[in-house]
């Protein structure tokens, strides 16, 4: 048996980066700050998130920097060659299958206002 499951709850580190493709597909990339349970909880752990389809559209419309969200998904590693050095590079990415908006409407409005957005939620 094998299992690749990740569940995270945290605050979004920046506004969504959304890309639409000619095929009709949509992808959204986010960063998520998650506090680790420890005595020195000074620095959060940062995760790169990748969302596709309807989940990406919901994130594009309702998630802003500072929003509290919960996600479940799978861990994958993106790999590429560095253009300058030719070295192999990689980074971990969480491919999100499900996202929950956890903050209250007021929290979401405050996050939107603090990042310069006045969208109605």
N, CA, C and O atoms as a GROMACS GRO file, in nm:
protein
  484
    1UNK      N    1   0.084  -0.118   0.000
    1UNK     CA    2   0.000   0.000   0.000
    1UNK      C    3   0.089   0.124   0.000
    1UNK      O    4   0.193   0.126   0.065
    2UNK      N    5   0.047   0.226  -0.072
    2UNK     CA    6   0.119   0.355  -0.069
    2UNK      C    7   0.019   0.467  -0.046
    2UNK      O    8  -0.099   0.456  -0.081
    3UNK      N    9   0.068   0.575   0.013
    3UNK     CA   10  -0.019   0.687   0.048
    3UNK      C   11   0.058   0.816   0.033
    3UNK      O   12   0.170   0.828   0.083
    4UNK      N   13  -0.001   0.914  -0.035
    4UNK     CA   14   0.057   1.046  -0.049
    4UNK      C   15  -0.054   1.145  -0.019
    4UNK      O   16  -0.128   1.185  -0.110
    5UNK      N   17  -0.068   1.184   0.107
    5UNK     CA   18  -0.175   1.274   0.149
    5UNK      C   19  -0.118   1.383   0.239
    5UNK      O   20  -0.041   1.356   0.331
    6UNK      N   21  -0.158   1.507   0.211
    6UNK     CA   22  -0.113   1.622   0.288
    6UNK      C   23  -0.236   1.702   0.328
    6UNK      O   24  -0.323   1.728   0.246
    7UNK      N   25  -0.244   1.741   0.456
    7UNK     CA   26  -0.350   1.828   0.505
    7UNK      C   27  -0.284   1.944   0.578
    7UNK      O   28  -0.203   1.924   0.668
    8UNK      N   29  -0.319   2.067   0.537
    8UNK     CA   30  -0.259   2.186   0.595
    8UNK      C   31  -0.366   2.291   0.624
    8UNK      O   32  -0.465   2.301   0.552
    9UNK      N   33  -0.346   2.367   0.730
    9UNK     CA   34  -0.429   2.484   0.761
    9UNK      C   35  -0.334   2.598   0.790
    9UNK      O   36  -0.244   2.586   0.873
   10UNK      N   37  -0.354   2.710   0.721
   10UNK     CA   38  -0.267   2.824   0.742
   10UNK      C   39  -0.318   2.948   0.673
   10UNK      O   40  -0.431   2.952   0.624
   11UNK      N   41  -0.232   3.049   0.669
   11UNK     CA   42  -0.268   3.176   0.606
   11UNK      C   43  -0.191   3.193   0.475
   11UNK      O   44  -0.073   3.159   0.465
   12UNK      N   45  -0.262   3.246   0.377
   12UNK     CA   46  -0.206   3.266   0.243
   12UNK      C   47  -0.103   3.379   0.248
   12UNK      O   48  -0.128   3.485   0.306
   13UNK      N   49   0.012   3.355   0.185
   13UNK     CA   50   0.123   3.450   0.191
   13UNK      C   51   0.119   3.561   0.088
   13UNK      O   52   0.193   3.658   0.100
   14UNK      N   53   0.034   3.549  -0.013
   14UNK     CA   54   0.024   3.653  -0.116
   14UNK      C   55  -0.101   3.629  -0.199
   14UNK      O   56  -0.161   3.522  -0.191
   15UNK      N   57  -0.139   3.727  -0.278
   15UNK     CA   58  -0.257   3.711  -0.362
   15UNK      C   59  -0.232   3.599  -0.464
   15UNK      O   60  -0.118   3.572  -0.501
   16UNK      N   61  -0.340   3.533  -0.508
   16UNK     CA   62  -0.327   3.420  -0.601
   16UNK      C   63  -0.260   3.461  -0.732
   16UNK      O   64  -0.282   3.571  -0.783
   17UNK      N   65  -0.178   3.372  -0.786
   17UNK     CA   66  -0.119   3.386  -0.919
   17UNK      C   67  -0.198   3.292  -1.009
   17UNK      O   68  -0.180   3.170  -1.002
   18UNK      N   69  -0.283   3.347  -1.094
   18UNK     CA   70  -0.376   3.267  -1.175
   18UNK      C   71  -0.337   3.275  -1.321
   18UNK      O   72  -0.305   3.382  -1.372
   19UNK      N   73  -0.339   3.159  -1.390
   19UNK     CA   74  -0.310   3.153  -1.533
   19UNK      C   75  -0.422   3.076  -1.602
   19UNK      O   76  -0.463   2.968  -1.558
   20UNK      N   77  -0.469   3.134  -1.712
   20UNK     CA   78  -0.571   3.069  -1.795
   20UNK      C   79  -0.505   3.022  -1.923
   20UNK      O   80  -0.425   3.094  -1.982
   21UNK      N   81  -0.539   2.901  -1.966
   21UNK     CA   82  -0.482   2.843  -2.087
   21UNK      C   83  -0.585   2.843  -2.198
   21UNK      O   84  -0.706   2.845  -2.172
   22UNK      N   85  -0.538   2.841  -2.323
   22UNK     CA   86  -0.628   2.839  -2.438
   22UNK      C   87  -0.720   2.718  -2.437
   22UNK      O   88  -0.830   2.722  -2.492
   23UNK      N   89  -0.676   2.611  -2.375
   23UNK     CA   90  -0.755   2.488  -2.366
   23UNK      C   91  -0.876   2.503  -2.274
   23UNK      O   92  -0.965   2.418  -2.272
   24UNK      N   93  -0.878   2.613  -2.197
   24UNK     CA   94  -0.985   2.635  -2.100
   24UNK      C   95  -0.945   2.598  -1.958
   24UNK      O   96  -1.019   2.625  -1.864
   25UNK      N   97  -0.829   2.536  -1.941
   25UNK     CA   98  -0.780   2.500  -1.808
   25UNK      C   99  -0.736   2.626  -1.734
   25UNK      O  100  -0.697   2.725  -1.795
   26UNK      N  101  -0.742   2.619  -1.603
   26UNK     CA  102  -0.695   2.728  -1.518
   26UNK      C  103  -0.612   2.670  -1.405
   26UNK      O  104  -0.647   2.567  -1.348
   27UNK      N  105  -0.501   2.739  -1.371
   27UNK     CA  106  -0.416   2.698  -1.260
   27UNK      C  107  -0.393   2.819  -1.171
   27UNK      O  108  -0.382   2.932  -1.218
   28UNK      N  109  -0.387   2.793  -1.042
   28UNK     CA  110  -0.364   2.898  -0.943
   28UNK      C  111  -0.251   2.851  -0.852
   28UNK      O  112  -0.252   2.738  -0.803
   29UNK      N  113  -0.154   2.938  -0.830
   29UNK     CA  114  -0.043   2.909  -0.739
   29UNK      C  115  -0.050   3.004  -0.621
   29UNK      O  116  -0.072   3.124  -0.636
   30UNK      N  117  -0.030   2.948  -0.502
   30UNK     CA  118  -0.033   3.022  -0.376
   30UNK      C  119   0.081   2.976  -0.288
   30UNK      O  120   0.137   2.868  -0.307
   31UNK      N  121   0.116   3.060  -0.190
   31UNK     CA  122   0.202   3.015  -0.082
   31UNK      C  123   0.120   3.014   0.046
   31UNK      O  124   0.031   3.097   0.064
   32UNK      N  125   0.149   2.919   0.133
   32UNK     CA  126   0.074   2.903   0.257
   32UNK      C  127   0.171   2.897   0.374
   32UNK      O  128   0.265   2.818   0.374
   33UNK      N  129   0.148   2.982   0.474
   33UNK     CA  130   0.228   2.983   0.597
   33UNK      C  131   0.155   2.902   0.702
   33UNK      O  132   0.039   2.930   0.733
   34UNK      N  133   0.223   2.803   0.757
   34UNK     CA  134   0.164   2.714   0.858
   34UNK      C  135   0.252   2.715   0.981
   34UNK      O  136   0.372   2.689   0.973
   35UNK      N  137   0.193   2.746   1.096
   35UNK     CA  138   0.268   2.743   1.222
   35UNK      C  139   0.285   2.599   1.268
   35UNK      O  140   0.188   2.523   1.274
   36UNK      N  141   0.408   2.564   1.301
   36UNK     CA  142   0.439   2.431   1.351
   36UNK      C  143   0.422   2.431   1.502
   36UNK      O  144   0.454   2.530   1.568
   37UNK      N  145   0.372   2.322   1.557
   37UNK     CA  146   0.356   2.311   1.702
   37UNK      C  147   0.493   2.292   1.765
   37UNK      O  148   0.552   2.185   1.756
   38UNK      N  149   0.543   2.398   1.829
   38UNK     CA  150   0.672   2.390   1.897
   38UNK      C  151   0.680   2.502   2.000
   38UNK      O  152   0.595   2.591   2.005
   39UNK      N  153   0.784   2.496   2.083
   39UNK     CA  154   0.802   2.600   2.183
   39UNK      C  155   0.837   2.734   2.119
   39UNK      O  156   0.786   2.838   2.158
   40UNK      N  157   0.925   2.729   2.020
   40UNK     CA  158   0.964   2.851   1.948
   40UNK      C  159   0.886   2.859   1.819
   40UNK      O  160   0.931   2.812   1.715
   41UNK      N  161   0.769   2.918   1.825
   41UNK     CA  162   0.681   2.925   1.710
   41UNK      C  163   0.700   3.058   1.637
   41UNK      O  164   0.603   3.122   1.595
   42UNK      N  165   0.828   3.100   1.621
   42UNK     CA  166   0.857   3.230   1.562
   42UNK      C  167   0.841   3.230   1.411
   42UNK      O  168   0.787   3.326   1.355
   43UNK      N  169   0.887   3.127   1.345
   43UNK     CA  170   0.886   3.123   1.200
   43UNK      C  171   0.792   3.014   1.150
   43UNK      O  172   0.800   2.900   1.194
   44UNK      N  173   0.701   3.049   1.058
   44UNK     CA  174   0.612   2.946   1.002
   44UNK      C  175   0.686   2.863   0.897
   44UNK      O  176   0.790   2.903   0.846
   45UNK      N  177   0.629   2.748   0.867
   45UNK     CA  178   0.674   2.670   0.752
   45UNK      C  179   0.596   2.721   0.631
   45UNK      O  180   0.476   2.746   0.640
   46UNK      N  181   0.664   2.736   0.518
   46UNK     CA  182   0.601   2.786   0.395
   46UNK      C  183   0.586   2.673   0.295
   46UNK      O  184   0.678   2.594   0.273
   47UNK      N  185   0.469   2.666   0.234
   47UNK     CA  186   0.439   2.563   0.135
   47UNK      C  187   0.391   2.627   0.005
   47UNK      O  188   0.317   2.726   0.007
   48UNK      N  189   0.434   2.571  -0.108
   48UNK     CA  190   0.386   2.612  -0.239
   48UNK      C  191   0.265   2.526  -0.273
   48UNK      O  192   0.271   2.404  -0.265
   49UNK      N  193   0.154   2.591  -0.312
   49UNK     CA  194   0.031   2.520  -0.347
   49UNK      C  195   0.000   2.538  -0.495
   49UNK      O  196   0.023   2.645  -0.552
   50UNK      N  197  -0.052   2.432  -0.557
   50UNK     CA  198  -0.096   2.435  -0.696
   50UNK      C  199  -0.240   2.385  -0.701
   50UNK      O  200  -0.269   2.273  -0.659
   51UNK      N  201  -0.330   2.470  -0.753
   51UNK     CA  202  -0.471   2.435  -0.761
   51UNK      C  203  -0.514   2.440  -0.907
   51UNK      O  204  -0.467   2.526  -0.982
   52UNK      N  205  -0.602   2.349  -0.949
   52UNK     CA  206  -0.648   2.343  -1.087
   52UNK      C  207  -0.800   2.348  -1.094
   52UNK      O  208  -0.869   2.316  -0.996
   53UNK      N  209  -0.852   2.387  -1.208
   53UNK     CA  210  -0.995   2.380  -1.236
   53UNK      C  211  -1.079   2.469  -1.148
   53UNK      O  212  -1.043   2.584  -1.121
   54UNK      N  213  -1.193   2.415  -1.105
   54UNK     CA  214  -1.289   2.491  -1.025
   54UNK      C  215  -1.227   2.540  -0.894
   54UNK      O  216  -1.256   2.652  -0.850
   55UNK      N  217  -1.143   2.458  -0.833
   55UNK     CA  218  -1.078   2.499  -0.708
   55UNK      C  219  -0.989   2.622  -0.733
   55UNK      O  220  -0.985   2.712  -0.650
   56UNK      N  221  -0.920   2.624  -0.846
   56UNK     CA  222  -0.837   2.740  -0.881
   56UNK      C  223  -0.922   2.864  -0.901
   56UNK      O  224  -0.883   2.973  -0.859
   57UNK      N  225  -1.038   2.850  -0.963
   57UNK     CA  226  -1.127   2.964  -0.985
   57UNK      C  227  -1.181   3.018  -0.853
   57UNK      O  228  -1.189   3.140  -0.834
   58UNK      N  229  -1.217   2.929  -0.761
   58UNK     CA  230  -1.264   2.973  -0.629
   58UNK      C  231  -1.153   3.050  -0.558
   58UNK      O  232  -1.178   3.155  -0.499
   59UNK      N  233  -1.031   2.998  -0.562
   59UNK     CA  234  -0.918   3.067  -0.499
   59UNK      C  235  -0.897   3.204  -0.562
   59UNK      O  236  -0.873   3.302  -0.492
   60UNK      N  237  -0.905   3.211  -0.695
   60UNK     CA  238  -0.885   3.338  -0.764
   60UNK      C  239  -0.988   3.442  -0.722
   60UNK      O  240  -0.957   3.561  -0.712
   61UNK      N  241  -1.111   3.398  -0.697
   61UNK     CA  242  -1.220   3.490  -0.665
   61UNK      C  243  -1.232   3.526  -0.517
   61UNK      O  244  -1.278   3.635  -0.484
   62UNK      N  245  -1.191   3.437  -0.428
   62UNK     CA  246  -1.220   3.456  -0.286
   62UNK      C  247  -1.099   3.458  -0.193
   62UNK      O  248  -1.112   3.501  -0.078
   63UNK      N  249  -0.984   3.414  -0.239
   63UNK     CA  250  -0.866   3.407  -0.153
   63UNK      C  251  -0.776   3.527  -0.178
   63UNK      O  252  -0.750   3.563  -0.293
   64UNK      N  253  -0.731   3.589  -0.070
   64UNK     CA  254  -0.638   3.701  -0.078
   64UNK      C  255  -0.528   3.680   0.027
   64UNK      O  256  -0.539   3.593   0.113
   65UNK      N  257  -0.424   3.759   0.016
   65UNK     CA  258  -0.316   3.754   0.114
   65UNK      C  259  -0.375   3.764   0.255
   65UNK      O  260  -0.454   3.853   0.283
   66UNK      N  261  -0.335   3.672   0.342
   66UNK     CA  262  -0.383   3.671   0.480
   66UNK      C  263  -0.504   3.584   0.504
   66UNK      O  264  -0.540   3.559   0.619
   67UNK      N  265  -0.570   3.535   0.397
   67UNK     CA  266  -0.687   3.448   0.414
   67UNK      C  267  -0.649   3.320   0.486
   67UNK      O  268  -0.542   3.263   0.460
   68UNK      N  269  -0.736   3.273   0.575
   68UNK     CA  270  -0.717   3.146   0.643
   68UNK      C  271  -0.785   3.038   0.560
   68UNK      O  272  -0.905   3.044   0.536
   69UNK      N  273  -0.707   2.938   0.516
   69UNK     CA  274  -0.763   2.829   0.436
   69UNK      C  275  -0.712   2.695   0.487
   69UNK      O  276  -0.609   2.687   0.555
   70UNK      N  277  -0.786   2.591   0.454
   70UNK     CA  278  -0.744   2.454   0.478
   70UNK      C  279  -0.738   2.383   0.345
   70UNK      O  280  -0.826   2.402   0.261
   71UNK      N  281  -0.637   2.300   0.324
   71UNK     CA  282  -0.623   2.227   0.198
   71UNK      C  283  -0.588   2.081   0.225
   71UNK      O  284  -0.525   2.048   0.326
   72UNK      N  285  -0.631   1.997   0.135
   72UNK     CA  286  -0.585   1.858   0.130
   72UNK      C  287  -0.537   1.832  -0.011
   72UNK      O  288  -0.592   1.885  -0.108
   73UNK      N  289  -0.435   1.750  -0.022
   73UNK     CA  290  -0.380   1.722  -0.154
   73UNK      C  291  -0.267   1.622  -0.144
   73UNK      O  292  -0.258   1.544  -0.049
   74UNK      N  293  -0.180   1.626  -0.246
   74UNK     CA  294  -0.069   1.533  -0.254
   74UNK      C  295   0.061   1.610  -0.277
   74UNK      O  296   0.061   1.715  -0.342
   75UNK      N  297   0.170   1.557  -0.224
   75UNK     CA  298   0.302   1.617  -0.242
   75UNK      C  299   0.362   1.570  -0.373
   75UNK      O  300   0.360   1.451  -0.405
   76UNK      N  301   0.415   1.666  -0.451
   76UNK     CA  302   0.489   1.632  -0.572
   76UNK      C  303   0.614   1.717  -0.577
   76UNK      O  304   0.625   1.816  -0.503
   77UNK      N  305   0.707   1.682  -0.661
   77UNK     CA  306   0.830   1.759  -0.677
   77UNK      C  307   0.839   1.806  -0.821
   77UNK      O  308   0.838   1.725  -0.914
   78UNK      N  309   0.848   1.939  -0.839
   78UNK     CA  310   0.873   1.995  -0.971
   78UNK      C  311   1.023   1.996  -0.994
   78UNK      O  312   1.099   2.032  -0.904
   79UNK      N  313   1.065   1.956  -1.112
   79UNK     CA  314   1.208   1.954  -1.144
   79UNK      C  315   1.234   2.033  -1.272
   79UNK      O  316   1.149   2.038  -1.361
   80UNK      N  317   1.353   2.096  -1.279
   80UNK     CA  318   1.393   2.172  -1.396
   80UNK      C  319   1.543   2.189  -1.394
   80UNK      O  320   1.609   2.162  -1.294
   81UNK      N  321   1.597   2.235  -1.506
   81UNK     CA  322   1.739   2.266  -1.516
   81UNK      C  323   1.757   2.417  -1.499
   81UNK      O  324   1.688   2.496  -1.563
   82UNK      N  325   1.851   2.456  -1.414
   82UNK     CA  326   1.883   2.597  -1.393
   82UNK      C  327   1.938   2.654  -1.524
   82UNK      O  328   2.030   2.598  -1.582
   83UNK      N  329   1.882   2.766  -1.569
   83UNK     CA  330   1.925   2.826  -1.697
   83UNK      C  331   2.069   2.874  -1.692
   83UNK      O  332   2.140   2.868  -1.792
   84UNK      N  333   2.113   2.923  -1.576
   84UNK     CA  334   2.248   2.980  -1.566
   84UNK      C  335   2.354   2.873  -1.547
   84UNK      O  336   2.460   2.879  -1.610
   85UNK      N  337   2.327   2.776  -1.461
   85UNK     CA  338   2.431   2.678  -1.427
   85UNK      C  339   2.411   2.542  -1.493
   85UNK      O  340   2.504   2.463  -1.503
   86UNK      N  341   2.287   2.514  -1.539
   86UNK     CA  342   2.258   2.383  -1.596
   86UNK      C  343   2.236   2.276  -1.491
   86UNK      O  344   2.215   2.159  -1.523
   87UNK      N  345   2.240   2.316  -1.364
   87UNK     CA  346   2.222   2.220  -1.254
   87UNK      C  347   2.075   2.178  -1.245
   87UNK      O  348   1.985   2.256  -1.275
   88UNK      N  349   2.053   2.054  -1.202
   88UNK     CA  350   1.918   2.006  -1.177
   88UNK      C  351   1.864   2.073  -1.052
   88UNK      O  352   1.933   2.079  -0.950
   89UNK      N  353   1.742   2.123  -1.060
   89UNK     CA  354   1.677   2.190  -0.947
   89UNK      C  355   1.543   2.123  -0.922
   89UNK      O  356   1.486   2.061  -1.012
   90UNK      N  357   1.492   2.137  -0.800
   90UNK     CA  358   1.359   2.084  -0.768
   90UNK      C  359   1.300   2.161  -0.652
   90UNK      O  360   1.372   2.224  -0.574
   91UNK      N  361   1.168   2.156  -0.640
   91UNK     CA  362   1.100   2.215  -0.525
   91UNK      C  363   0.974   2.135  -0.496
   91UNK      O  364   0.909   2.086  -0.588
   92UNK      N  365   0.941   2.121  -0.369
   92UNK     CA  366   0.818   2.050  -0.333
   92UNK      C  367   0.697   2.141  -0.356
   92UNK      O  368   0.701   2.260  -0.328
   93UNK      N  369   0.590   2.081  -0.406
   93UNK     CA  370   0.465   2.152  -0.431
   93UNK      C  371   0.350   2.064  -0.384
   93UNK      O  372   0.350   1.943  -0.406
   94UNK      N  373   0.251   2.125  -0.318
   94UNK     CA  374   0.131   2.052  -0.279
   94UNK      C  375   0.027   2.069  -0.390
   94UNK      O  376  -0.018   2.181  -0.415
   95UNK      N  377  -0.010   1.961  -0.455
   95UNK     CA  378  -0.117   1.963  -0.557
   95UNK      C  379  -0.250   1.951  -0.482
   95UNK      O  380  -0.286   1.843  -0.434
   96UNK      N  381  -0.322   2.062  -0.471
   96UNK     CA  382  -0.442   2.070  -0.389
   96UNK      C  383  -0.559   2.004  -0.459
   96UNK      O  384  -0.589   2.034  -0.575
   97UNK      N  385  -0.625   1.914  -0.388
   97UNK     CA  386  -0.745   1.849  -0.438
   97UNK      C  387  -0.871   1.911  -0.380
   97UNK      O  388  -0.977   1.911  -0.443
   98UNK      N  389  -0.859   1.964  -0.256
   98UNK     CA  390  -0.974   2.025  -0.189
   98UNK      C  391  -0.927   2.144  -0.107
   98UNK      O  392  -0.824   2.137  -0.040
   99UNK      N  393  -1.004   2.253  -0.112
   99UNK     CA  394  -0.971   2.373  -0.037
   99UNK      C  395  -1.095   2.420   0.038
   99UNK      O  396  -1.206   2.417  -0.016
  100UNK      N  397  -1.074   2.463   0.162
  100UNK     CA  398  -1.183   2.517   0.244
  100UNK      C  399  -1.146   2.658   0.286
  100UNK      O  400  -1.034   2.683   0.332
  101UNK      N  401  -1.240   2.751   0.270
  101UNK     CA  402  -1.222   2.888   0.319
  101UNK      C  403  -1.263   2.888   0.464
  101UNK      O  404  -1.380   2.867   0.496
  102UNK      N  405  -1.169   2.912   0.555
  102UNK     CA  406  -1.194   2.895   0.698
  102UNK      C  407  -1.220   3.025   0.773
  102UNK      O  408  -1.283   3.022   0.879
  103UNK      N  409  -1.174   3.136   0.722
  103UNK     CA  410  -1.196   3.262   0.792
  103UNK      C  411  -1.341   3.306   0.779
  103UNK      O  412  -1.414   3.258   0.692
  104UNK      N  413  -1.382   3.396   0.867
  104UNK     CA  414  -1.516   3.452   0.859
  104UNK      C  415  -1.523   3.549   0.741
  104UNK      O  416  -1.420   3.587   0.685
  105UNK      N  417  -1.644   3.587   0.705
  105UNK     CA  418  -1.661   3.685   0.598
  105UNK      C  419  -1.586   3.813   0.632
  105UNK      O  420  -1.523   3.874   0.545
  106UNK      N  421  -1.592   3.855   0.757
  106UNK     CA  422  -1.523   3.976   0.801
  106UNK      C  423  -1.372   3.960   0.785
  106UNK      O  424  -1.305   4.053   0.740
  107UNK      N  425  -1.317   3.842   0.820
  107UNK     CA  426  -1.173   3.818   0.803
  107UNK      C  427  -1.135   3.830   0.657
  107UNK      O  428  -1.034   3.892   0.623
  108UNK      N  429  -1.215   3.769   0.570
  108UNK     CA  430  -1.185   3.772   0.427
  108UNK      C  431  -1.191   3.915   0.374
  108UNK      O  432  -1.107   3.954   0.292
  109UNK      N  433  -1.289   3.993   0.419
  109UNK     CA  434  -1.298   4.132   0.375
  109UNK      C  435  -1.179   4.212   0.424
  109UNK      O  436  -1.125   4.296   0.351
  110UNK      N  437  -1.136   4.188   0.549
  110UNK     CA  438  -1.020   4.258   0.603
  110UNK      C  439  -0.894   4.223   0.526
  110UNK      O  440  -0.812   4.310   0.497
  111UNK      N  441  -0.879   4.095   0.491
  111UNK     CA  442  -0.762   4.053   0.413
  111UNK      C  443  -0.764   4.119   0.276
  111UNK      O  444  -0.660   4.163   0.227
  112UNK      N  445  -0.881   4.126   0.214
  112UNK     CA  446  -0.893   4.190   0.084
  112UNK      C  447  -0.864   4.338   0.092
  112UNK      O  448  -0.797   4.393   0.005
  113UNK      N  449  -0.913   4.405   0.196
  113UNK     CA  450  -0.892   4.549   0.212
  113UNK      C  451  -0.745   4.579   0.237
  113UNK      O  452  -0.692   4.677   0.185
  114UNK      N  453  -0.678   4.495   0.316
  114UNK     CA  454  -0.539   4.521   0.349
  114UNK      C  455  -0.447   4.500   0.228
  114UNK      O  456  -0.336   4.552   0.226
  115UNK      N  457  -0.494   4.424   0.128
  115UNK     CA  458  -0.411   4.404   0.010
  115UNK      C  459  -0.457   4.491  -0.107
  115UNK      O  460  -0.411   4.474  -0.220
  116UNK      N  461  -0.550   4.585  -0.080
  116UNK     CA  462  -0.592   4.677  -0.183
  116UNK      C  463  -0.712   4.633  -0.263
  116UNK      O  464  -0.742   4.694  -0.366
  117UNK      N  465  -0.781   4.530  -0.221
  117UNK     CA  466  -0.897   4.481  -0.294
  117UNK      C  467  -1.024   4.518  -0.220
  117UNK      O  468  -1.028   4.513  -0.097
  118UNK      N  469  -1.127   4.554  -0.294
  118UNK     CA  470  -1.255   4.588  -0.236
  118UNK      C  471  -1.364   4.496  -0.286
  118UNK      O  472  -1.481   4.535  -0.289
  119UNK      N  473  -1.330   4.373  -0.324
  119UNK     CA  474  -1.428   4.278  -0.377
  119UNK      C  475  -1.530   4.243  -0.272
  119UNK      O  476  -1.498   4.237  -0.154
  120UNK      N  477  -1.652   4.220  -0.314
  120UNK     CA  478  -1.757   4.168  -0.226
  120UNK      C  479  -1.744   4.018  -0.221
  120UNK      O  480  -1.723   3.955  -0.324
  121UNK      N  481  -1.758   3.958  -0.103
  121UNK     CA  482  -1.747   3.814  -0.090
  121UNK      C  483  -1.882   3.755  -0.067
  121UNK      O  484  -1.895   3.633  -0.054
   0.00000   0.00000   0.00000
